[in-house]
Amino acid sequence: MKWYWNRRYTLISIYTIGTFAILYTLKLLLDGAAHFLGIIPEFIHGVGSFVSWLARLFAPLIIALIIAYLLDPVVNYLQRVFDNFIKKKLPEKLRIRKKNRAYKNRVVGTTLTYFFILILIGALIAWLINKLNLSYDYLDEISAAADNAKNNFSEAYAAFQIRLRELGLLDDFIKILDRAINGISGIIQSTTNSVISSLTALGGHIVKLLIGFFMAFYLLSSKESMLSSVNKFSVLFLPKRLRARIHSVLKDIHGVFSGYISGQLLNALIMSILASILLSVTGVDFAIIIGILVGFFNIIPYFGAVLGFLIAVVAALISVEPIKVLYTAIGIIVLQQIDVFYVTPKVVGKHVELSPFMVLLALSVGSTLFGVLGLLLAVPVCAIAKIFILRYIDYRCEQLNIDDLPFESESE
């Protein structure tokens, strides 16, 4: 049989096969993309679980790093004070050798910082105990009142049973009472188990906090040696340009976050003073303590303001008359609005070099996108982004020599 070659049909066959091959390849790509998109949530969940596990595993270290970062300015200041004292008061022959002086002064500065913190905590606890006036007589009065209430209830319940027996309703009442007691017992048991598990978890968190607190002491006292080790590691394993860039980025981030933290602490101090004055004027007990709580809870967006407001109002309900409770509530709301629209933009914005408008915009966008975490990190992230953008603009201007070009209008 003779084979006849037809060029036209051959091209049609090639185009058909190529088209099916392309379509099949696209199908495979789309199936792969759909499968990848389908596993993205699981992948993100897995990454989140792994990060959460690491955070729980290294929780004391993370707490220690945060505490050390917050206390580092105080330690630096006390270290300088002690160093100046040594230079002025001790003769040269009694001083520590220069090689070890910085480390010794650093240890002294860290020790003084922890000493002042522990003294402050102890003084606060002693003041609270003295203010509450917890004595054995007071506890005895509470116990006697409880016994008296128990006796009165027993007598009333016995009289009630006698009356039900006279009416022939005692058996029905006992059945209803048994069902009610069983239900209440179940509720009490589940609540007790929940409270015990919560207390156990709280105890674990307190232990981690204490471990982190004391780990921070060693981080602070050996700061210079650790930074020297990190610097040696970077010199050995990182290129010079990359090392310089990482150092510049970390320096910018440190400047922004340190300014943000100091601004927030100053904001909390201002709000604590104003809230303490307001509560003292309205006659609320423990006005200073509650004012400090209101001021520092106010750092936490949304929930902190609500919690501070509730603490102040509950304290006012316990200690003052109703009209002053109303004054307290109105005053706290006014102070919080002043903080949101004036104090925070001015104080925090000044420390991170952002205008009040940018601070409010960052808080709005951060809260919308990421909730509470966005509120906490919106301002420093916005400040860091501003630094990087301005540096990139300066870099492009240097490349294009824009400084040497006059800006002319389009009409010219």
C-alpha positions, 0 to 999 in steps of 0.5 A, a space after each residue: 500500500 502506498 503512503 501519500 504525504 499530505 502536508 496540510 493534514 500533517 500540520 492540522 494533526 500537529 496543531 491538534 496534538 500540541 493544543 491538547 498537550 498545552 491544555 493538559 499541561 495547563 490542567 496539571 498546573 491548575 490542579 497543582 495550584 489548586 492543591 497548593 492553595 488547598 494545603 496553604 491553610 494547613 501549612 500556615 496552621 502547622 507553622 503557627 503550631 510549631 512557632 507556638 510550641 517553640 514559644 512555650 518551650 523557650 518562654 523563660 528565654 523570651 521573657 528574659 530577653 523582653 525584661 532585659 531589653 526594658 531594663 537595659 536603659 536603667 542598668 546603663 544609667 546606674 552603671 555610669 553613675 557607679 563608674 563616675 563614683 569610682 573615678 571620683 572617690 577611690 584612688 587609682 591604686 584601689 580601682 579595679 583594672 580597666 580590663 575588668 572594670 566595665 564588667 564589674 560596673 555592669 554587674 553592680 548596675 544590674 544588681 542595683 536595678 534589681 535591688 530597687 525593683 525588689 524594694 519597690 515591690 516589697 514596699 508596695 506589698 507592705 503598703 497594701 497590707 497596712 492599708 487593708 489592715 489584715 489582723 487576726 481580730 478582723 479574721 476572727 470577726 469574719 469567722 464568727 459572722 459566718 458561724 452565726 449565719 450558718 446557725 441562723 440558716 440551720 434553724 430556719 431550715 428546720 422550721 421550714 421542714 416541720 411546716 412542710 411535714 405538717 402540710 404533707 409536702 416534705 417527701 416531694 420537697 426532698 426529691 426536688 432538693 436532691 435533684 437540685 443538689 445533684 445539679 449544683 454539685 455537678 456545676 461546682 465540680 466542673 467549676 472546681 476542675 476548671 479553677 484548679 486547671 487555671 490555677 495550675 496553668 497560672 502557677 506554671 506561668 508565674 514560674 516561667 516569669 520568675 525564671 525569666 526575671 532571674 535569667 534577665 539578670 545574667 543577660 544584663 550583667 554579661 551584655 558586653 561579652 554576649 555582644 562581642 561573641 555575636 560580633 565575632 560570629 558575624 565577622 566570621 560567617 557574614 559578608 561585610 556588606 550584609 553585616 553592615 546592612 543587618 547592623 543598620 537595620 537592627 539599629 533602626 529597629 532598636 531606635 524605633 522600639 526603644 522610643 516607642 516603649 519610652 513613649 508608652 511608659 511616659 504616656 502610662 505615667 501621665 495617665 496614672 497621675 491624672 487618674 490618681 488625682 481624679 480618684 483622690 478627688 472623688 474619694 475612692 479608696 486606694 486611689 493611687 494604686 487604682 490610678 496606676 493600674 488604670 494608667 498602665 492598663 491603658 497601654 493595652 488597646 481596647 481591652 486595657 481601657 475597658 479593664 481600667 474603667 471597670 476597676 475604677 468604677 467597681 472601686 468607686 461603687 465599694 467606697 463612695 456614694 452613687 453620685 461620686 461613682 457617676 463622677 468617677 465614670 465620667 472622669 475616667 472616660 474623659 481622661 481616656 478620650 484625652 489620652 487617645 486623641 491627644 496624649 498618645 499622638 503627641 507623646 508616642 508620636 514624638 518619640 517615634 518621630 511620627 506626626 499625630 495624624 500618622 499615629 492615628 492612621 497607623 492605629 486605625 489600619 493596624 486594628 482593622 487588619 490584625 486586631 489587638 496585635 496590630 494595635 500594639 505594633 502598628 506605631 513602631 512598624 509604621 515608624 520603621 517603614 517610614 525610615 526604610 522608605 525615606 532611606 530608599 528615596 534618598 538612595 534613588 535621589 543620589 543615583 539620579 542626582 535629583 539634588 542637582 536638577 531644578 524642579 520646573 513646572 510643566 508649563 515651563 
